[in-house]
Amino acid sequence: MSLPLRTASILLIVMALPLSGQDINQVRVSFPLTVLQGSACVANLSPKSVQVVDNGGAQAINSITPNTQLPIIYGLVIDRSGSMRDHEKLLDGAVNAAVDFIAAVLRPDRDRATLVDVRSAADLDQGLTSNPDQLRKAVHENQQFSGGTSLNDGLLATGAYVRKQFGDQPYRLAILVISDGGENMSLSSPAQTVPVLAYYGASVYALAIPGNRQGMERMLNYAKATGGFAFNIPKNGDYTHIFDVVKLLVNCGYVVSYAPVGSSAKQSLHSLAVSVPDNGGVQIFAPTAYRTDVHP
């Protein structure tokens, strides 16, 4: 049974979490970070080895936790809007490959998966589950194409739903979105979407239907700005490389937490720059911005 995700009301949930012994108005920001040296993980990162600049001001990291020590949540977001009808075969292949991937990597004692379908509105078709068969069943129960595309709202609703379930408990959210990148129905703009996704601790791994240039650029932006990665859906049906990359990026990742200080602490829209000075020639995957105030 599908439940509508009403984005406007869900987005009223803002995680402004006071740190023990500090001002109640001071927020704790947690964001995903992955650092690669070639195709290898940069391991054993510590708060002292990572530099975070928030709105131009250097920040002191409170903690950095490997993803493998946290619950990893796989949010599967499927575009079922009318524009996807002509791509049904490619979509089905991508969806089946994504579910197979989740089934292979999900740790039932710790990890969870959820399913959101996107049409003119976002629908929660599967709440958090540790059972891949339950996820697969939900995927195949609601496959009809209809309406416009509320892709921004679907991504935001996924992040907000997971955050609501976990409260202030740490977790890592990897959103796998499969779409042509079309967007015409969301209440939220792309510029509003990305900083809020980062604040929900989500990285987007985008599987894009080739052909719509503007849509592909949108999918790429979701991924780059949240510390994820974007791929074109292969016409030959071989998803091995795609999900090898996703697995690497998720398993190599960390969750970095800090409390903004200085002028940045009073601002709601934050630009973020992350570096690892002692490791040259690395690739850094991290969000570029986040928000701490969210309005319907």
Order of alpha helices (4+ residues) and beta strands (2+ residues): beta-alpha-beta-beta-beta-beta-beta-beta-alpha-beta-beta-alpha-alpha-beta-alpha-beta-alpha-beta-alpha-beta-beta-beta-beta
